Amino acid sequence: MHPAPSVIVFTTFSGLGFGLMFWLGIDPTPPTGWVAFVFWLIAYVMGVGGLLASTFHLGRPERAIKAFSQWRSSWLSREGIAAVATLVVMALYGLGLVFFGSAWQPLGWLGAIGALATVFTTSMIYAQMKTIPRWNTKLTPAMFLSLSLAGGALLKGNVTMAVVLLAIAGVIQVVTWVQGDQAFANSGTTMATATGLGDIGKVRAFEPPHTGTNYLMREFIHVIGRKHSQKLRIISVLLAVVIPVILLLLPIGHWIALVAVISHIAGVLASRWLFFAEAEHVVGLYYGKR
Amino acid sequence: MTTLPQLTQKKLGLVIDLDTCVGCHACVISCKGWNTENYGAPLSDQNAYGADNSGTFLNRVHSFEVQPTGDDAAAQLIHFPKSCLHCEDAPCVTVCPTGASYKREEDGIVLVNEQDCIGCGLCAWACPYGARELDAAEGVMKKCTLCVDRIYNENLEEVDRVPTCVRTCPSGARHFGDLGDENSDVSKLVAERGGMDLMPEQGTKPVNKYLPPRPKDALPEFDILAPFLEPVAQEAKGFLGWLDKTLEKL
């Protein structure tokens, strides 16, 4: 799959933003006043910024409002609704904390559920794709949710929680990669089933339908950079999990925490790039490619 | 509405004969022509006369080489037209967030309402066959309409009320009809020739069927007496005979 920067930025930052909102929402003694303002600002810049970035890859962004209509069947539609509902509820909750110094707790809990629902629906957009075997697994929502919760805890400054969740997220990430490497072979889709010609013999792509490229090949057949995938995986886990955990175990200060956060974000960005770049769509089989 | 109809009585679709297709791409061109000049946004090209050209097509013809497993069986070249299969369980429809993609209850045709399409591309991700292409000029998703503006069009002569790819095909490799009616010509053809689904394991239940290539003929003996005849030349003579012996000795 083509690793579109807009989608990588969107999933990374909205995941972090909604993760932070989750922890802010369930905090029994939430920060108020200016401290609350800074926390909520970070959460909203990440959450809303991520959502806005996602509209950049649309062919017709001016009609984006229509995407809220098909929640009965479409995970993308559900995600839009969950995100906007969460942002509205949390805006009220944040308003109470920042300007009135009072925690309207039920709103916080509701918003926390919404934040989780938003990250889950985002992950299901990918996990539902039978055409992309690497994504078509329960590990995809597990990975998105664990990274979001871990990153949120890190941003919130829940040190113990962040260490535990980062470790869990790291394990899920590694398992996702290992499983993902066999996913295409296990899916049972091959050039033989794609063409139906397997009964005759071994099928080979002889000539593509055109001399140039096309939308399908640009979008679904991305092989550049896969050769570095093992190195990038190691870099990603080091940055997203190992370095933040080590830094959090040190006597913590604001500057060390900032380094941990930046390292984590860089690691998640690398992981998301791999998530797209390594994903192989079955349509590539018609071109003899993966 | 992007939920799929429970059942469509009619299942209009294509039957493509891989035995007969000669790979001339006439269906590709007539499709591009008709669907650029008629219903919906035109199928644009980018940099059509440059080095890096690309464009939107609803129908593309791949060619595959198949090497049979037999000892010295000859390789076969199979031309493979591919367009929307108008699946019964169309995954492209249910993922659509705006309701632009839909499957018609009356005849099972899968269409895009271009006024509602936001060009998110998710339907193209969901389609295992690569039947949907986002038009780079218009920013909306394009796909085969089964020439919905021809097949019911009473301004056209009756003979023309079929998809343009079917009307154009010079080798009769494309057939159009109701695959929901088991007595239709196309259904009989599918039953007779063992019509198949592409990627059945994806669970899309495609309406379009592909007829596999017929088995190739074996070269017959020229004469029933041939096996009893002595071969005319057992050993090479003359210069080639000398060369053969000399090389043998080396």
Interface residues (C-beta under 8 A of the other chain):
Chain A: M1 H57 L58 G59 R60 P61 R63 A64 K66 A67 F68 S69 Q70 R72 S73 S74 W75 L76 S77 G80 I125 Q128 M129 K130 T131 I132 S187 G188 T189 M191 T193 A194 T195 G196 L197 D199 I200 G201 K202 V203 R204 A205 F206 E207 P208 P209 H210 G212 T213 N214 Y215 L216 E219 F220 H281 V282 V283 Y286 Y287
Chain B: M1 T2 T3 L18 H25 V28 D52 N53 S54 G55 T56 F57 R60 V61 H62 S63 F64 E65 V66 Q67 P68 T69 G70 A73 Q76 L77 I78 F80 K82 P91 V93 T94 V95 C96 P97 T98 G99 A100 D116 C117 I118 G119 C120 G121 L122 A124 W125 A126 C127 P128 Y129 G130 E133 L134 D135 A136 E138 G139 V140 M141 M196 D197 L198 M199 P200 E201 Q202 G203 Y210 P212 P213
